[in-house]
Amino acid sequence: MIDILFQESPLTPVRIITVYVVQGFLVAFFIYLVYKILKRDTKRLNYIFSLQYIIPAIALSLNFFYAPLTIESTVLALNFITTILTAISTIFNLLFILIILKSEKVINTFKQIGFTTVYGIALVMSIFIYYNPDIGITMNETTKWLPTWNWPLFLYIILIYTFYAVLPSYYYTLKVYNQFEDKDLKKKWRVFIIGNTGLYLVIYLIFLSNTLNIPLLRTIFSILCGIFSILGSYGTYYGVLRQLD
């Protein structure tokens, strides 16, 4: 059974570095930020904010398990879960912004769950595209076990991600910014906006890289994603330190 799982392992030296070194560092960094956030306070707002780091850490950790596998059904299933987790993490950033703007009484637990559920269902519905290799994904020995997307899958997920999470996030972030009168708060909130932009770009680059499927661009985008992930995640954390206390 073990021989079947790992026959013709797709773990090239480059992929080992990308998955286990670079992504391993990102997982550790995200966990560190979660520790810093919850150490400041364990109120609900901090838990919601920390989820935008916890969920990507889980998604990246899944890569550790399926990167060496060569069973197509298993790899596809785990990659699908990773994709959904990656996209859904942004919603917790938006919920955090809405609570800052409107208060936790207005954006209560029921609304938080409902908002997240609708977004999650919309993303999960991509499964009807995902498993059709003509419009969804191919991930087998012909693609060297790298996820290769078709444009319908890319457009479906990106449109949901953009209009349900990214654009509302920018809209409400700017509303919060305009309410601040303290110059230091405004400065830190600008850092938060820049950090968010970096994290949003990571997801766009990952999904675009999978769709274009150009080896050189995959490498370049992987490097950029690593840089944007570190700078973006720290920027969002630094920009809201006062709100987390």
Secondary structure by P-SEA (a helix, b strand, c coil): ccccccccccccaaaaaaccaaaaaaaaaaaaaaaaaaaacccaaaaaaaaaaaaaaaaaaaaaaccccccaaaaaaaaaaaaaaaaacaaaaaaaaaaaacccccccaaaaaaaaaaaaaaaacccccccccccbbbbcccccccccccaaaaaaaaaaaaaacaaaaaaaaaaaaaacccaaaaaaaaaaaaaaaaaaaaaaaaaaaaaaccaaaaaaaaaaaaaaaaaaaaaaaaacccccc
